[in-house]
Amino acid sequence: MEQRDGVPQHLIPTGWGRAGRWACYTAAIGLAAGAAAIVFFFLCQAGMRFLLDALAGFRPPAATGEAVLFSAGDGEFSRWVLLFLPAAGGLASGLLVERFCREAAGGGNDAAIRAYHESDARIPACVPLVKTVATAILISSGGSGGREGPIAHIGAGLGSLLAVRLGLTPRERRILMAAGIAAGIGSIFRAPLAGALFAAEFLYREPEFEFEVMIPAGLASIVAYCLFCSVYGWDPLLAAPPFFFRNPLELGPYFLLALFVAGAAVVFIRGYHGIASGFRRLALSPAFKPALGGLLTGLIGFYLPHTLSFGYGYAEQAIAGDLPLSLLITLAVGKMLTTSFSVGSGGSGGLFGPSLVIGAALGRIAGSLFQALLPGVVSSPGAFALVGMAGFVAAVANTPISIMLFVSEMTGSYRLLIPCLLVCSVAYLATRRHSLFPAQVRRRLDSPAHAGELFVDVLQRMRVRDILDRVRQVEMIPEGMRFVDFKALFAQGRQHYFPVCDGEGKLSGIFSVNDVRAVLFAPEVEPLVVVKDIANAQIITTTPSEDLSTVLRKFTIKNIDSLPVVADDDPRSLIGMLSRRDVIDCYNRKVQEWKTARRAPEEGKRPT
């Protein structure tokens, strides 16, 4: 019975049946991820109220679009509690992860990317629950991190869990995993379109997309977004004034902004990876490393409390112009450090959210400077904060397209798409060799998830005519030749397949060494046998116009090692014999040529 990926063909839905099945899958992922986002948001809010607020008296401003679930306390602010609270939260989070699910450690985005490319789209079932609780503890105790990495990991885990329970193929598991990522991010950031695009874009360092995941990711993101907003409201996450782009001369300052945020992004990326590498080399239990990271975070928070926890409210104030220059500078620099300590130590928190805050602060600093120097050109420095937010994330995460939509949906404004496009493109191009997420591969060509597809794709692009130099000329055997005469010819050569011709010299059959054995071990019939008696008239052939993928498939049909190549206009006119080994060797040479061509420009850019 014909099968596909181990499943009988008659059991695989097609047409509307398949579409209906996938609609149910994506809706289920959307509901699960949306519900997880609701619980996750509630736990973060509860933790903020009963940890930062009740114990330390610290009440950072919330973004306008965030639902207020608990009334603020009236306790006095205590820097000393704030010094040690992130360490306590890091310890609790680290112990929870170490005890119940070590795979839930870290930011989350890298783990989701790695699972997509390398681990057959399987994420341990313990990840969604442990990741939810551990992240809520870490961030609501003052750890500097975002919600996007954890919710991406949670959504991916839910998608993987459902796919495994349904017995889906690895390819289908990857699609549902990406749908879970989109649903989680699209709901908690209230940006369903950007969430779907982000799930398809952030997997690669080069500007490539997983196009097959975009429709399922979009449907799952819509369902999760509707569920989440039905509980916590429909307003955009950040409130922003009605900015406009009406002066082309502003593109000059925006270009300089792109270079500014790109330079800061490189500093952040290198600093983060340096700190994370230091923590990995540290001879300390993984459970206690987030506690040490929390202590260093608390030390910075003792002097700069605005660098702790989420910081979305400060990003909104930077856009509105409510923060002094000194606070913007300390917010940008301090947030880089606290995030590196909190997440780089193995703490469960995201990098996307802090990057938004850092980018907003940097953009506002640049906007204020440009307005002072060019008051006739730059009229709204707050617009630079919003665009800087997009540019910085595009630079650190290699997501120039989806981040533009993120910022637009998060602020409910699409009027700055032109400067966003410029800044994100320039910042991305300036930093494309760097990334906060090492698990990103350069392109689909480099992803183990597409290794089999690459094999077929390369062979489909090549024709037999492209390798005619590999087609071997062989001597055709007349079909009337006696077997005893053929034995002498066989003993003199190393040929394994023998095409047979008729009286006109046209191909009429073929036989192999295996076909000869039956006669060799029956000497009494040798004088009676002619070549035509042992030749197979049902010949599998190929032509110069046929692609090598089809040729390789023909090799596997009968498990043969060589095929006759015949003329396109005459299936009985033999050109020569093509071996399976030559086809595979051509594939290997072509892939090596591509790798060499891609590696040469990169090596030319390296300093000598």
N, C-alpha and C positions, 0 to 999 in steps of 0.2 A: 504493500500500500504506500502511495506517495506521501511523504511527510515533509514538513517545513519546520526546522528548528526542533525536531523531535515530536511535533504534533501532527496527527493525521490531517491530511489536507481537507477532508470533508468536515472536520470540526472547526475550521478556521472561518469566522464570519467574513463575508465580503460585502461590498456595497453599503447599503443602508444598515445592514446588520452590524458591520464593523464600526461604522460611524456611531451608531447608537450605543454600542458597547463602550467605545472610548469616551462618549459624552458622559456616560455613567461613571466611568473611572475618574475623569477629571472633575466632575461635580463632587464625587466622594472625597477626592484630595482637597478640593476647595473648602468643603465643609470641615474636614478634619484640621486643615491648616488654619482656617479662620477661627475655629474653636480654640486651637492651641494659642493663637495670637491673643484672643480675648483673655484666656487664663494667664498668659505671660504678662500682658499689660497690667492686669489686676495685681499680680504678685509684685511687679515692680513698683506700682503705686503704693501698695500696702507696705512694702519694705521701706520706701522713702518716708512714709508717714511714721512708722514705728521704729525706724533705726536712725536715719539722718535727722528727722524732725524731733522725735521724742527724746533721743539720747544726746544729740549734739546741738539741737536747736538750729540746725542749718536748713534753710528753706530756699533753695535756688529757684529762680523764676521758671515757670513752666511755659511751654509754647501755647499760643492761643488755642490751637486746635486740639490740644490734649484734654481729655475729660478729667475733671477734678472729682475724684471718688471719695476723698477724705478731707475733712476740714483741717486747716493748719492748727498746730499746737501753739502754746504761748510760752514755752520754755526759753530760757536764755541761751544765746549762742556760746558754745564752749569749744575753743580751739584745741584744748587738750584731749577732749573726747574725739574730736575730728582727726587728731593725730593717730590714734590707735584703732579707730573704728574700721578703716579700710583693711587693716591687717587682720582684725578679727573676722571680717567678712571673707577675706581671701583664704584664711585658714578653714573656715566652715565650708566654703565652696570647694577648696582643694581636697579636703577630707571626703566630702560627698562624692566627688568625681573619682578619687582614688579607690574608694570603697565599693562603689556600685557600677561605674562605667567610665573607664579611663579614656575611651574614645570621645567623651564629651568635653575634654580639655581644650583650651585655646579659643581662638576667635570664632571658628565655625565655618567661615567661607572657604578656607583652605581645605578643611576636612571634606566639605561637600564637593569641591572641585576634584580632589584626589579620588573620592569615591566614584565620581562620574567617569574619570579617565582610567583608573587603574584597578579598582577592586570589584569589577563586574557589577557596579551599581548596587552594592550591598552595604547597608549601614546597620550596625547592631540595633536591635529593637529597644535597648535601654536608653539610647541617645535622646529621643524626644523628651521623655520625662525628666531625666537627670539634667539635661541641658537647660530645661526651663527653670528648674528650681535653683541650680547652681548659678546661673546668670543673674537671676533676680536677687539672690543673696549678695553676689559680688558688687553689682552696680548700685543697688539700693543702700549699700553700706558705705558708699563713697568711691568705689572703684571706677576709674574712667574707662568707659566702654559704651558701645552702642547696642541697639537691639537687632540690627539687620543681620549680622553674622550668626548669632544664635538662632534667630527665627528662620534663617536660610537653612541652617543645619537641622533644625527641628522639622521644617517642612520637607526637606530632602529625606530625612529619616522616616517620616510618615509615608511619603511616596514609595520609598524602597520597601517598607514593611507591607504595604498593600500589594505591591507588585509580586513580592515573594509569596505572600499568602495565595495569590491568584495563580501562581505558577507561570508567570510571564517570562518571556525570553530576556536576555541581557539588554538588548536594544530597547525593548518595551519598558524594562525597569528604568533605564536611563531617562526615557521620556517622562515617566511618572515622577521620577525624582526631581527633574527640572521643573515640572508642573508644581510640585510641592514647594520648591524654592520660590517660584514666582508668586504663589498664593500667600506664603508667609510674608514676604517683603511687601508685596502689593497691598496687603491688608493693613499691616501695622504702620506703614508710611502713607497709607491712603493714596496710593499711586498705582492703580492696577495695570495701566498700560506700560508704565516704566518697569514695573515688577516683571512682566512677561518678557520685555526686551532685555532686561538685566540678566535674567536667567539664561538667555540664549547667548549673551555677549561676554559675561565675565569669566567664562570658561577658558578663554584664549587671550594671549598677550597681543597677538596681531589682530587687526580689524576683521575678525571672522565671526560668524554666527552659527549656532546650531538651529538651522531653519526648521527642521522637523519637529522641534519642541515648541515652536512659537504659538501655534494654534492651541494645543492642549494647555500650555502655560497661560495663555490669555484667558481661556475659559475658566481654569482653576482660579486664576487671580481675580476674575470678576466675582465668582461665587464667594470667595473668601473676603473680598472687599465689602460686598453687600452685607455679609453676616457680621463682620467686625463693626462697620459703620452703623448698622441697625442697633447696636448696643452702645457705642461710644460717640455717636454723632457723625455728621457728614461734612463738617467743615474741613478745609485743608489744614495740614499740620501746622504750618507757619503762616502768620499774617504778614503781608507785605504791602506797602503803598503802591498805588498804580503807576509804576515806572513805565517810561516809553523810550524807544530808540528812534530819534528823529534827526540826529546830526551825524552824518558820515564821518566827520572829523573826530568823533569820539572813538573810532576804531583804532586810531593811533594809541591813545592811552590804554585801550583794552588789549592791544597787542603787547604793550609793556607789562600789563597785569598778568598776561599769560606767562611771560618769561619769569615774572616774580614768583607766581605760585608754583611754576615748574621747578625753580631752584629750591623753594621751600619744601616741595614734595620730595625731592631727592634727599635733602637733609633728613626729613622725617623717615623716609624708607630706610636709609642707611642706619640711622640712629635706632630705629625700631629693631631691625634685624641684628644689629650689633648687641643690643641689650638682650634680645631673645636668645642669641647665641651664647652670651655670657651666662644666662640662667640655665641653659641646657648643659653647659659644662660644669655647673656648680654641683659639688658633691653633697647634695641635699635631697631628701625624699621629695618626689613630685607633689605630694600633698602639702608640703610646707613652703614650696617655692612661691605660690600665690600669696602666702602670708607675708613673706619677705617683700614681694612686689607691692603688696598693700601697705606695708610699713613705709617704704620709700614714697609711695603715692601720698600717704598721710603726711609725711614730712613736707612735701611740696604744698599739700592742701592746708597745712597749718598756717602758711604765709599767703597762699593763693587759693582760697577755698573755691573760687569760681572755676577752677580747673578740674573739679571732681564731678563724678557721676555723668549724667547725660550731657547737659549743656545746651539743649535745643533752645531754651529760653534766652540764653545769651546770644545765640546765633540770630534769633529774631530781633533782639535789641540792637545788634550790630547792623542789621539791615535798616532798622528804623532810625538809627543814629542816636541811641540813648546811652552809649558807652563812651567814656573818655579814652583818649589815645593810649594812655598808660595801661589801662585795663585791657584794651585790645591786644597790645603787645604781649603782656603777661599771659593773656588767655591763649594766644596762638602758641607761644613757646612752652608755657606750662602744660598745656593740653597735650602737646607732643610727648613730653616727658611722662606725665601721669598715665597716658594711654600705653606707652611703651612698657612702663613698669607693671601696670595692671594686667595687660593682655600678654605682653612678651614673657612674663613669668609663668605662663601657663594658665592664667585666670580665664574664666569663661565670660568673654565679652566681645563685642564686635568692634571693628575698625572703621566701618563706613560712617557711623554716626559721629564719632569724634572728628573724622576728616571733614565732615560738613561744617562743624563748629570752627575748626581751624581755618578752613577756607573762607568762611564768612568774616572772621576777624582779619585775615590777611587782605581780603578784598576791600573791607572798610578802611583799613590803614592806607592802602594804595589809592582808594577813591578820594579820601580826605586830602592826601598829598596832591593828587592831580587837580582837585578843585582849587586848592590854594595856588597852584602854579598856572593853571589854565581855567580861570573862572568862566570865561566866555565859551568854553568847549564842554567842560564837565559840570553839569548842573545838579546831578543826583548821585552823590557818593554812595548812597545806599544801594543803588543799582550795581555798583562794583562789588559790594558785599555779596549780593545774590549771585552775580556771575562768577565771582571768585570762589564761592562755595562749589559751584559746578566744575570750574576749572581744576581746583585742587583735587577733587575726587577723581576726575578723569585722569589726572596725572598719576595718582597713587594706585588706582585700581584698574587702569587700562580699559575704561568703559566710557569713551567719549560720547557715544550716541545715547545710551540709556540714561546717563546722568543728566543730560539736558531735559529729558522728559521728567525725570525725578524732580528736579528743582521746579519745573513748571507746574507739575501736579501738586507738589508739596506746598507751593505758595499760591496756587490758583491763578497764576499769571503766565501768559505765553507771549508777552510783549517784548521780551528780551532774548528771543531765540537767535537773532542775528549775532549780537555780541557773544552769546553763549556758544554758538557754533564756532566762532573765531577763537575764543579763549580755550575752549575744550580741545579743539583740533591742534592748536599750537602747543598747548601744554602737554597733550598726549604725545605728539611727535617728538617733543624735547625730552621726554622721559620714558620712551617706549622700551628701553633696555632695563628699566627698573620696575618693580612691582611689590606691593605689600603682600601679594599672594604667590609664593614660590611654586605652588602646585599648578598654576596656569601654564599650559603648554603654548608654544608659539602659534600653531595652527592645527587644523584637522589632520594634516599630514603627519604630525608628530604625536597624535593621540593614540594610545593603545586601543581605545574604544573603536577606532576606525581602521585598525590594521587590516582586517579582512576586506573592508570596502576599498581601501587603497590598492590592495592586490588586484581586485577586479577592475578598478578604475584605470590603473596603469595599463593593464592588458587590453582593455577595451579601446584605448587610444592608439594602440599599435596594430598594424595589419601584417599579414604574412609577407606581403610585398616589401615591407620594411626590413625584413631579415632574410631575403632570398639568398644572401651570401651564406646563410647557415643551412640552406637546403642542399642535401648531399645528392650528387649524381650517383645512381646505382644502375647496375646491369639488369635489364629485364630478362626474365626466363621465359622462353617459348613454351606455350602450354602443351605442345606435343613432345617435349624433351623427356626421354626415359629417365626414371629415377636413378638408375645405375650411372648414367652420364652426369646427372646433377650432383651425385656424391663426390665426384672428382672436383667439380667446380666449388662445392661447399667446403671441401677440405683445404682449398687454396686461399680462401678469403675469410674475413671477419664480419661479414654481413649477417644481421639477425632477422631482417624482414626481406622477403623476396617478392617483388611485383611480377605478375605473370602477364604476358601479352599474347594476343591472338595472331593469326596469319598476317594481319595488316599492321602489326606493331602497336596496336592499341591496348590499353589496360583492360584486362578481363578478370583479374583475380589477384589474390595475394595470400601468402602463407608465411609462417614464422618458423623459427627453429623448433618450437614446441610441437608444431604440426608434423615435423619430420620424424620425431622420435618413434611414433607408432610403427612406421615402416622400417626404420633402422633396426628395430628389435624383432623384425619378422623377415629375415633374409629370404625365406622361401617365396615371398610375394614380390620382391624387389624387381625381378625381370618383367613382371606384368604391369607395374605401376608407371604412369606418366605424370608429369607435373600437374596437369589439369585435374587429376584425381584427388590431389591433396590441397589444391588451392581453394580459397573461399571466395565465392563470386559476390557475396554481400560485402562490398568494400566501403569502409568509412574513410572519406577523403576530405581534404580541405583545398581552398583556392587562394590565390594571392590577395583577393579583396576581403577575405574573412578576417575578423579581429581575433587577437590571440586569446581573449577570454573564452570565446566559443571553441577555439582549437583545444584549449586546455580541458574544457568540459568534454570534448569528444575523446580525449585521451582517457578520461576517467570512466566513460561509459562501459568500455570493455576492458579497462585496465591494460591498455596497450602503451607501448613506449615510442612508437613511430607511426607517422601518418603519411600516405601518399599525397603530394601536392599536385593538383591537376589544373589545367588551364580553365579560366573563367568561362570561356565559350565552348569548351569541349571537355566534359568530365572523363573522357577516356584517354586524353592526351597527358601523359605523365611528365611532370617537370622534375621531380626528385622526391626525396624523403625528408621529413622534418621530425626531429626527435623531441620528446618531452623535456629532456635535459636542456636543450637549446632554448626552448621557450622560457623556462625558469631562469636560465642564465641571462637572457635578454631583459627580463624583469629586474633582476638584481643590478644589472649594469645601468638601466634607466634610473632606478631609485638612487643609485650612487651618484650619477650625474646630477640629479636634482639636489642632493645634499651638498655636493661640492660647489654647485653654482650658488646655493644659498649661503654657504659658509664663507665663500670668498669675500663678499662685501663686508661681512661682519669682522673678519680678520683684518681687513684693510682699515677698519675704524679703530682697532685696538692700538694703544700707544706702544711705541717701540722703545 
